[in-house]
Amino acid sequence: MKAAELKDLPVEELNRKAAELRENVFNLRIRHAAGTLDSSADLGKHRRDLARVLTVLNQKKRGAAPAAPAAEKKG
């Protein structure tokens, strides 16, 4: 899931995605603890997706533009 795709979604849809991803992360953590998780990379992937959704959601709520890339800084 790309951040650019998320920026086009309304706040309500982002809230739904965040709730869904929270539930997925919870279930993956339970399966990891039980030893039935096939790929531990799935847990990290879902956590990063949740972080992306929450970042875009916070940006929309604050009305802030996304941060400039670090490569543009001149030192």
C-alpha positions in Angstrom: 0.0 0.0 0.0 1.5 3.3 -1.1 1.1 6.6 0.7 0.1 8.3 -2.6 -2.9 5.9 -2.8 -3.9 6.7 0.7 -3.9 10.5 0.2 -6.8 10.2 -2.2 -9.0 8.4 0.3 -11.5 10.3 2.5 -11.0 10.4 6.3 -13.8 7.9 7.0 -12.1 5.3 4.7 -8.8 5.8 6.3 -10.4 5.3 9.8 -11.9 2.0 8.5 -8.5 0.9 7.1 -6.8 1.8 10.3 -9.3 -0.3 12.4 -8.9 -3.2 10.0 -5.1 -3.1 10.1 -5.1 -2.9 13.9 -7.2 -6.0 14.0 -4.9 -7.8 11.5 -1.8 -6.8 13.6 -3.5 -8.1 16.7 -4.3 -11.4 15.1 -0.8 -11.8 13.7 0.7 -11.1 17.1 -1.5 -13.8 18.6 -0.5 -16.3 15.9 3.2 -15.3 16.3 3.0 -16.0 20.0 1.3 -19.3 19.4 3.9 -20.3 16.9 1.4 -20.7 14.0 2.5 -17.7 12.0 3.8 -18.7 8.6 5.8 -15.6 7.8 7.0 -13.2 10.5 7.5 -10.6 7.7 3.7 -10.3 7.4 3.6 -8.8 10.9 6.1 -6.1 10.0 4.4 -5.4 6.7 1.0 -4.8 8.4 2.6 -2.7 11.1 4.2 -0.4 8.5 0.9 -0.2 6.5 -0.9 0.8 9.7 1.7 3.5 10.4 1.3 4.8 6.8 -2.5 5.0 7.2 -2.2 6.8 10.6 0.4 9.2 9.2 -1.8 10.2 6.2 -4.8 10.4 8.6 -3.0 12.8 10.9 -1.9 14.9 8.0 -5.4 15.2 6.7 -6.8 16.0 10.2 -4.2 18.7 10.7 -4.6 20.0 7.1 -0.8 19.8 6.8 1.1 19.2 3.6 3.3 16.2 3.5 6.9 16.8 4.7 9.5 17.6 2.1 12.0 14.8 1.3 15.3 14.9 3.1 17.2 14.8 -0.2 16.2 18.4 -0.9 18.1 19.8 2.1 21.4 21.4 1.3 24.1 21.3 3.9 
